[in-house]
Protein backbone atom coordinates (compact mmCIF):
# COMPACT_ATOMS: atom_id res chain seq x y z
CA UNK A 1 0.00 0.00 0.00
CA UNK A 2 1.37 3.40 -0.97
CA UNK A 3 -0.04 6.68 0.29
CA UNK A 4 -0.11 9.82 -1.82
CA UNK A 5 3.27 11.03 -0.67
CA UNK A 6 4.83 7.57 -0.72
CA UNK A 7 5.51 7.74 3.02
CA UNK A 8 3.74 4.51 3.96
CA UNK A 9 4.61 1.50 1.85
CA UNK A 10 3.91 -2.22 2.27
CA UNK A 11 7.28 -3.94 2.11
CA UNK A 12 8.91 -7.27 1.55
CA UNK A 13 11.53 -8.51 4.02
CA UNK A 14 14.41 -7.38 1.77
CA UNK A 15 12.94 -3.90 1.29
CA UNK A 16 12.31 -3.60 5.03
CA UNK A 17 15.90 -4.53 5.90
CA UNK A 18 17.16 -1.96 3.42
CA UNK A 19 14.94 0.82 4.78
CA UNK A 20 15.74 0.34 8.48
CA UNK A 21 19.47 0.35 7.72
CA UNK A 22 19.14 3.36 5.41
CA UNK A 23 19.66 6.01 8.07
CA UNK A 24 16.10 7.31 8.44
CA UNK A 25 15.80 9.19 11.73
CA UNK A 26 12.89 6.99 12.77
CA UNK A 27 11.12 4.09 11.07
CA UNK A 28 7.70 2.92 12.27
CA UNK A 29 6.88 -0.57 11.02
CA UNK A 30 3.17 -1.42 11.13
CA UNK A 31 2.85 -5.21 11.45
CA UNK A 32 -0.67 -6.09 10.30
CA UNK A 33 -2.84 -8.73 8.63
CA UNK A 34 -5.59 -8.24 6.07
CA UNK A 35 -8.08 -10.23 8.20
CA UNK A 36 -7.39 -8.22 11.39
CA UNK A 37 -10.23 -5.78 12.15
CA UNK A 38 -8.19 -3.61 14.59
CA UNK A 39 -5.48 -3.41 11.89
CA UNK A 40 -8.05 -2.26 9.34
CA UNK A 41 -9.34 0.35 11.80
CA UNK A 42 -5.80 1.62 12.50
CA UNK A 43 -4.78 1.87 8.84
CA UNK A 44 -6.37 5.29 8.08
CA UNK A 45 -4.97 6.70 11.34
CA UNK A 46 -1.46 5.58 10.44
CA UNK A 47 -1.87 6.89 6.88
CA UNK A 48 -2.94 10.26 8.29
CA UNK A 49 0.11 10.36 10.55
CA UNK A 50 2.38 9.33 7.66
CA UNK A 51 1.12 12.29 5.64
CA UNK A 52 1.19 14.84 8.47
CA UNK A 53 3.80 17.57 8.58
CA UNK A 54 4.60 16.82 12.23
CA UNK A 55 5.81 13.33 11.22
CA UNK A 56 7.99 14.38 8.27
CA UNK A 57 11.11 12.89 9.90
CA UNK A 58 9.41 9.50 10.35
CA UNK A 59 9.28 6.77 7.70
CA UNK A 60 6.11 4.66 8.04
CA UNK A 61 6.10 1.18 6.51
CA UNK A 62 3.61 -1.69 6.54
CA UNK A 63 4.61 -5.33 7.05
CA UNK A 64 2.00 -7.97 6.30
CA UNK A 65 2.65 -10.45 9.11
CA UNK A 66 1.15 -13.33 7.11
CA UNK A 67 3.30 -12.63 4.04
CA UNK A 68 6.49 -12.06 6.07
CA UNK A 69 6.64 -14.80 8.72
CA UNK A 70 10.44 -14.47 9.10
CA UNK A 71 10.17 -10.80 10.06
CA UNK A 72 7.23 -11.50 12.35
CA UNK A 73 9.26 -14.20 14.09
CA UNK A 74 12.47 -12.15 14.17
CA UNK A 75 10.70 -9.27 15.95
CA UNK A 76 8.54 -11.61 18.08
CA UNK A 77 5.23 -10.22 16.85
CA UNK A 78 2.66 -12.03 18.98
CA UNK A 79 -0.34 -9.77 18.42
CA UNK A 80 -1.38 -7.30 15.78
CA UNK A 81 -1.61 -4.47 15.07
CA UNK A 82 1.86 -3.87 16.40
CA UNK A 83 3.96 -0.84 15.57
CA UNK A 84 7.67 -1.49 16.00
CA UNK A 85 9.77 1.67 16.17
CA UNK A 86 13.35 1.68 14.90
CA UNK A 87 16.02 4.31 15.41
CA UNK A 88 19.37 3.83 13.68
CA UNK A 89 18.28 0.30 12.64
CA UNK A 90 17.64 -0.77 16.25
CA UNK A 91 14.28 -1.41 17.85
CA UNK A 92 13.59 1.31 20.42
CA UNK A 93 9.92 0.74 21.16
CA UNK A 94 6.56 -0.85 20.41
CA UNK A 95 2.97 0.24 20.36
CA UNK A 96 0.54 -2.68 20.43
CA UNK A 97 -3.17 -2.71 19.74
CA UNK A 98 -5.55 -0.03 18.55
CA UNK A 99 -4.73 3.53 19.59
CA UNK A 100 -6.21 6.98 19.03
CA UNK A 101 -4.35 9.20 16.56
CA UNK A 102 -3.31 11.70 19.25
CA UNK A 103 -1.96 8.92 21.48
CA UNK A 104 0.02 7.36 18.61
CA UNK A 105 1.43 10.70 17.54
CA UNK A 106 2.54 11.55 21.08
CA UNK A 107 4.17 8.14 21.61
CA UNK A 108 6.00 8.26 18.26
CA UNK A 109 7.21 11.83 18.85
CA UNK A 110 8.70 10.62 22.13
CA UNK A 111 11.25 8.62 20.10
CA UNK A 112 12.38 11.51 17.87
DRENNU-672142 format. One line per 10 residues: number of its first residue (from 1); for each residue x negated, y negated, z negated of N, C-alpha, C, O. Coordinates in pm, whole numbers, always signed. Example, Ala and Ser with C-alpha at 12.3 -4.5 7.8 and 13.67 -1.06 7.14 Angstrom:
! DRENNU-672142
1	-1319/+569/-780/-1230/+450/-780/-1320/+330/-780/-1424/+332/-846 | -1285/+225/-708/-1367/+106/-714/-1290/-3/-787/-1341/-114/-804
! end
This chain:
! DRENNU-672142
1	-84/+117/+0/+0/+0/+0/-89/-123/+0/-183/-132/-78 | -59/-217/+87/-137/-340/+97/-43/-457/+77/+62/-465/+142 | -77/-548/-11/+4/-668/-29/-37/-770/+77/-131/-748/+153 | +35/-880/+79/+11/-982/+182/-132/-1033/+184/-188/-1056/+291 | -191/-1050/+69/-327/-1103/+67/-432/-993/+52/-548/-1021/+22 | -391/-870/+74/-483/-757/+72/-551/-739/-64/-662/-685/-70 | -487/-784/-172/-551/-774/-302/-512/-648/-378/-574/-616/-480 | -411/-576/-331/-374/-451/-396/-364/-345/-286/-277/-353/-200 | -451/-248/-291/-461/-150/-185/-460/-10/-245/-525/+15/-347 | -386/+82/-183/-391/+222/-227/-516/+285/-168/-540/+276/-47
11	-596/+348/-252/-728/+394/-211/-746/+545/-219/-676/+616/-292 | -843/+591/-141/-891/+727/-155/-1002/+725/-261/-1044/+618/-305 | -1047/+843/-301/-1153/+851/-402/-1280/+780/-356/-1343/+708/-433 | -1318/+800/-229/-1441/+738/-177/-1429/+586/-178/-1522/+517/-218 | -1314/+535/-132/-1294/+390/-129/-1296/+333/-270/-1352/+225/-294 | -1235/+404/-364/-1231/+360/-503/-1373/+349/-559/-1408/+248/-619 | -1453/+453/-540/-1590/+453/-590/-1670/+337/-533/-1751/+276/-602 | -1646/+306/-406/-1716/+196/-342/-1673/+61/-402/-1756/-25/-427 | -1544/+45/-425/-1494/-82/-478/-1541/-106/-621/-1584/-217/-653 | -1535/-5/-709/-1574/-34/-848/-1724/-58/-860/-1768/-122/-956
21	-1802/-10/-766/-1947/-35/-772/-1987/-155/-687/-2106/-181/-668 | -1888/-228/-636/-1914/-336/-541/-1935/-472/-607/-1949/-572/-538 | -1936/-476/-739/-1966/-601/-807/-1848/-694/-828/-1869/-811/-859 | -1724/-646/-812/-1610/-731/-844/-1615/-760/-993/-1654/-674/-1073 | -1576/-881/-1031/-1580/-919/-1173/-1497/-822/-1255/-1540/-776/-1361 | -1378/-790/-1206/-1289/-699/-1277/-1206/-623/-1175/-1152/-682/-1082 | -1195/-492/-1193/-1112/-409/-1107/-1007/-342/-1196/-1039/-281/-1297 | -881/-356/-1156/-770/-292/-1227/-716/-183/-1136/-659/-211/-1031 | -734/-58/-1179/-688/+57/-1102/-555/+105/-1159/-546/+145/-1275 | -452/+100/-1076/-317/+142/-1113/-300/+289/-1074/-279/+319/-956
31	-310/+379/-1170/-285/+521/-1145/-134/+543/-1151/-70/+513/-1252 | -77/+595/-1041/+67/+609/-1030/+102/+737/-955/+14/+807/-904 | +232/+766/-947/+284/+873/-863/+414/+824/-800/+487/+745/-860 | +441/+870/-680/+559/+824/-607/+689/+866/-675/+791/+801/-655 | +688/+972/-754/+808/+1023/-820/+831/+961/-957/+931/+990/-1022 | +738/+877/-1003/+739/+822/-1139/+820/+692/-1143/+779/+590/-1088 | +937/+697/-1210/+1023/+578/-1215/+958/+459/-1285/+970/+347/-1236 | +888/+477/-1399/+819/+361/-1459/+713/+303/-1365/+690/+182/-1364 | +648/+389/-1286/+548/+341/-1189/+615/+254/-1083/+565/+149/-1046 | +730/+301/-1035/+805/+226/-934/+848/+90/-991/+843/-11/-921
41	+891/+90/-1116/+934/-35/-1180/+817/-131/-1199/+834/-252/-1190 | +699/-78/-1226/+580/-162/-1250/+521/-217/-1121/+456/-322/-1123 | +542/-150/-1010/+478/-187/-884/+499/-334/-845/+401/-401/-814 | +623/-388/-846/+637/-529/-808/+570/-625/-907/+525/-732/-868 | +563/-587/-1034/+497/-670/-1134/+347/-677/-1105/+287/-784/-1110 | +289/-562/-1074/+146/-558/-1044/+116/-632/-914/+15/-701/-903 | +204/-617/-815/+187/-689/-688/+190/-840/-712/+111/-915/-656 | +284/-884/-797/+294/-1026/-829/+167/-1076/-896/+117/-1184/-864 | +114/-999/-989/-11/-1036/-1055/-126/-1040/-954/-209/-1131/-957 | -130/-941/-865/-238/-933/-766/-239/-1055/-675/-344/-1096/-626
51	-122/-1113/-653/-112/-1229/-564/-120/-1362/-639/-125/-1467/-575 | -122/-1359/-772/-119/-1484/-847/-257/-1549/-852/-360/-1482/-854 | -255/-1679/-855/-380/-1757/-858/-460/-1729/-985/-583/-1730/-983 | -390/-1704/-1096/-460/-1682/-1223/-539/-1550/-1225/-622/-1529/-1313 | -513/-1463/-1128/-581/-1333/-1122/-675/-1324/-1001/-708/-1214/-956 | -717/-1439/-949/-799/-1438/-827/-933/-1368/-843/-992/-1324/-744 | -983/-1357/-966/-1111/-1289/-990/-1095/-1139/-1014/-1194/-1069/-1038 | -971/-1091/-1006/-941/-950/-1035/-905/-879/-906/-826/-930/-826 | -962/-762/-885/-928/-677/-770/-832/-570/-821/-868/-491/-908 | -711/-567/-767/-611/-466/-804/-610/-357/-698/-605/-385/-578
61	-616/-232/-743/-610/-118/-651/-512/-16/-705/-487/-9/-826 | -456/+65/-616/-361/+169/-654/-425/+305/-626/-484/+325/-520 | -411/+396/-721/-461/+533/-705/-343/+627/-724/-286/+635/-833 | -307/+698/-619/-200/+797/-630/-258/+917/-703/-343/+988/-651 | -210/+939/-827/-265/+1045/-911/-248/+1183/-848/-334/+1270/-866 | -138/+1204/-776/-115/+1333/-711/-211/+1356/-595/-257/+1469/-573 | -242/+1251/-521/-330/+1263/-404/-478/+1261/-441/-563/+1297/-360 | -509/+1218/-563/-649/+1206/-607/-670/+1275/-741/-702/+1210/-840 | -652/+1408/-744/-664/+1480/-872/-803/+1469/-934/-814/+1470/-1057 | -908/+1459/-854/-1044/+1447/-910/-1060/+1318/-989/-1118/+1318/-1097
71	-1009/+1207/-934/-1017/+1080/-1006/-931/+1083/-1132/-972/+1035/-1237 | -812/+1141/-1120/-723/+1150/-1235/-789/+1231/-1347/-778/+1196/-1465 | -857/+1337/-1310/-926/+1420/-1409/-1049/+1347/-1464/-1073/+1346/-1585 | -1125/+1286/-1376/-1247/+1215/-1417/-1215/+1107/-1522/-1290/+1091/-1618 | -1106/+1035/-1502/-1070/+927/-1595/-966/+970/-1698/-908/+887/-1768 | -943/+1102/-1705/-854/+1161/-1808/-718/+1091/-1813/-671/+1048/-1918 | -656/+1081/-1695/-523/+1022/-1685/-423/+1128/-1730/-404/+1228/-1662 | -360/+1104/-1844/-266/+1203/-1898/-122/+1157/-1886/-29/+1238/-1897 | -101/+1028/-1865/+34/+977/-1842/+25/+860/-1746/-76/+791/-1738 | +134/+839/-1674/+138/+730/-1578/+266/+650/-1601/+363/+706/-1653
81	+271/+523/-1566/+161/+447/-1507/+50/+423/-1609/+73/+411/-1730 | -70/+415/-1556/-186/+387/-1640/-279/+294/-1562/-327/+329/-1454 | -302/+177/-1617/-396/+84/-1557/-530/+102/-1625/-541/+88/-1747 | -633/+134/-1546/-767/+149/-1600/-847/+27/-1553/-850/-4/-1434 | -909/-41/-1646/-977/-167/-1617/-1128/-144/-1618/-1184/-90/-1713 | -1191/-186/-1508/-1335/-168/-1490/-1403/-303/-1481/-1355/-395/-1414 | -1516/-313/-1548/-1602/-431/-1541/-1742/-380/-1515/-1795/-299/-1590 | -1803/-429/-1408/-1937/-383/-1368/-1941/-230/-1358/-2034/-166/-1407 | -1838/-174/-1294/-1828/-30/-1264/-1809/+58/-1388/-1816/+180/-1377 | -1786/-2/-1504/-1764/+77/-1625/-1624/+50/-1679/-1575/-63/-1677
91	-1560/+157/-1726/-1428/+141/-1785/-1439/+60/-1915/-1517/+93/-2004 | -1357/-47/-1923/-1359/-131/-2042/-1224/-133/-2114/-1213/-184/-2225 | -1122/-75/-2050/-992/-74/-2116/-886/-3/-2036/-905/+32/-1920 | -771/+18/-2102/-656/+85/-2041/-529/+19/-2089/-520/-30/-2202 | -431/+20/-2001/-297/-24/-2036/-203/+86/-1987/-190/+108/-1866 | -138/+155/-2080/-54/+268/-2043/+94/+230/-2056/+133/+152/-2142 | +173/+289/-1967/+317/+271/-1974/+364/+140/-1914/+284/+56/-1872 | +495/+124/-1910/+555/+3/-1855/+529/-117/-1946/+534/-106/-2068 | +503/-230/-1885/+473/-353/-1959/+539/-471/-1887/+560/-468/-1766 | +571/-574/-1962/+621/-698/-1903/+505/-770/-1833/+389/-753/-1871
101	+537/-849/-1732/+435/-920/-1656/+346/-1005/-1747/+224/-1002/-1734 | +408/-1080/-1838/+331/-1170/-1925/+235/-1091/-2014/+122/-1134/-2037 | +280/-976/-2063/+196/-892/-2148/+78/-838/-2068/-36/-842/-2114 | +106/-787/-1948/-2/-736/-1861/-103/-845/-1830/-224/-823/-1842 | -54/-961/-1791/-143/-1070/-1754/-234/-1108/-1870/-354/-1128/-1851 | -177/-1119/-1989/-254/-1155/-2108/-361/-1049/-2139/-476/-1082/-2167 | -321/-921/-2132/-417/-814/-2161/-531/-812/-2059/-647/-796/-2097 | -497/-829/-1931/-600/-826/-1826/-693/-946/-1842/-815/-931/-1831 | -638/-1064/-1868/-721/-1183/-1885/-819/-1167/-2001/-927/-1226/-2000 | -781/-1086/-2100/-870/-1062/-2213/-999/-992/-2174/-1095/-994/-2251
111	-1004/-932/-2057/-1125/-862/-2010/-1210/-948/-1918/-1322/-909/-1883 | -1160/-1064/-1878/-1238/-1151/-1787/-1356/-1215/-1857/-1431/-1290/-1795
! end
